[in-house]
């Protein structure tokens, strides 16, 4: 129960972003759908095309729709010479707006089509101009059906907005995704309750407006609108600008170590006088773009990821030369390498019952009899291609899991070998054997601090984080990770970060 | 404002290859009460609607007091013409009073005297605050007439306006309409398929068939046998009914 109350404490700022995003998407969709519905009700061809398009959008899973806006906006930004953010608010807004169009359009058109033809003929005959007819007759008569569509759209949008976490827009989804990763069900529940409660409240308020208009009770619909306005401003209050210090954003990918390090970084920055926001749950490709564009000010990445994904290198040098080459590479770019934290989090093949298998060579030989479990990205990554090139492997099956479930799959015997992470506390705790890499196919994965262009020249910022460089050894990181990942006596990432901070000292 | 005259000058309305109205030329004098009679599909409603441009003629002109109705915006034209039709089309989201006042309201004129208009159509004044849905069919059509008269229109177009009413209501409303025509000094054009109604109310009966005018007579002349075969076929119906009733 305590964990749930703690989790609820994280709700207000996320709720604020969630409400802002949902309200903006609904308003934008309304601005598009209302005139389109009017035109469509007059021209059947427009109706066919508009409704067909909106239905098509609806068949795309909302998560995929959000993801598709990333490359779309990236290329659009490149086309106009940069400046369009491909992450965060904009792609979320666009995807949710498109998603909300169908119910708005469909009910708008249906509402207008449902008006008695005698009434519209009378409107013409008494001498209404088309604008008067729309305002005095068509809009009020179509309103109840159209507003029912708005209710549907609002509930969908508020639900789908939880997915905007994945493209770097803070939302109540942050709680759900983080909770899923760290198996902290209190977080998941808090996110679900807040999101569902918001949807129900908005639905009820719009329902009040709907009833007020249908029954021609002015007081009722004004009360509904007032509730919506007050609710929106109250919920977004945490986002209002106050005379606070500089706001910086700390990014994190979607696993416990990243959450812990983000809180560790955040607490240092808060001590240095910054106001800190977190963006959790970003994908590897997304987060590097986010720091380059300044959407995220600082985050921890891993040398090998940058080496292969961003620098497109296939050779595998030792840790030291690799970091030096990387520092050189970032010099001409938007991203600044502040330093390495001291530990590695490399891909490491781990087994529970290795038998005679000790190396990746052994694993390759035995692979046709074995099943591989990987994280969600690994099978698509260049590292996997490099491993397969060096060690010709053909597993009987290869299944991607979210990291937490990957370890459970190994423990339960559903897979025989996993693509583990070397800094994961569960390797030691579960008694797993890490296979060696004699051909050096997997590059080094030193954890490194990357800064956005806006922070590159910020001496106070660098001074706050410099003490972390080289101070976190792999044992400390494993222990901190395990506090969050283990099944019993779980700690929150904040608690683990505090523990780690004490360990680091300084 | 005196009652206007209406002139059709070679008016045709074609839908594809069929002519709903076929080269009609006709003058309706100021202050007259003209019935346009004919069977379903004879083109009488279409011809009527060319006056307030609910139908735009394919060829020909319609003049009100020598002014072509096609000049100027349709909305401004319609605000000067009262139009009442079978389906009434009261605005369901407005009260009776709001319905009656709609014409002056959209024209930006002063609100009309709703109570007097309700008196004119013989409705109790307390219906003003009611919803149209709370009224009977006959009461609704009375509101429709009041709405048409509210802007002070002197030209009243009635398109099968009594078609959906029961005979008693229909008779009472017809008489009331005739009285209003005389009291207010209107030009009234009544489209109906009921020859008896036309004979009893109108000062002049125009019979249409297949988009053309086939007879144009006074009620007396029609009853005396003028107007030709098609007109007489229509006159024969109520006459025979009356004889059969008398013979019972």
Interface residues (C-beta under 8 A of the other chain):
Chain A: X116 X117 X118 X119 X120 X121 X122 X123 X124 X125 X126 X127 X128 X129 X132 X136 X137 X140 X141 X216
Chain B: X52 X54 X73 X74 X75 X76 X77 X78 X79 X80 X83 X85 X87 X88 X89 X90 X91 X92 X93 X102 X103 X106 X107 X147 X151
